[in-house]
Amino acid sequence: MALVSAPDTHLPQCVYQWPLAGVLRRVKRLPDRTGDALRARLHSFVQHTPPMHGPSIYLIALLFGAAGVAHFVWPAVFVRIVPPYLPAPRTLVYLSGAAELLGAVGVLVPGLRTYAGWGLLLLLLAVFPANIHMALHPGEFGRIPAWALFLRLPLQFVLMGWIYGALALGPVPW
């Protein structure tokens, strides 16, 4: 039995442009119900993923997953950037870290992708005051140049646009 089957005519053309197309073709060869279930899930993912959006989805998941873990591993770093007018900085750091982790997992699940994407956009808006605080008080963050702190402000909106486009978000789902 060959590891990779011949091109399948009932798979969308975008599957062959997708990085894990070979996985879907190999799973097609599995004979049991497990293979059927796995095939259905992978096929659903591919159908809901435009050709070049797959890598972006994985990068978004990696970015927010790493940031979420960092909030729990090094909370003191993030507590420092919480504006002083917000209550319970450590709690806010843990909440934002948990939201980042949930969003990272959510963007990988086709049925949750839209909700996770909108959640990540709301999270980016919620943490924007911390970026403003950093830009307005560069002396408190001496190791980071002031220009970099100001550059983060428009980059936050670029990140939001990337998430919106990569996840093909439409109207708010709720």
Secondary structure, DSSP 8 states (H G I E B T S, - for coil): --SS----TTS-GGGGGSTTHHHHHHHTT--SHHHHHHHHHHHHHHHTS-TTHHHHHHHHHHHHHHHHHHHHHSHHHHHTTS-TTSS-HHHHHHHHHHHHHHHHHHTTSTTTHHHHHHHHHHHHHHHHHHHHHHHH-GGGGTTS-HHHHHHHHHHHHHHHHHHHHHTT--S---
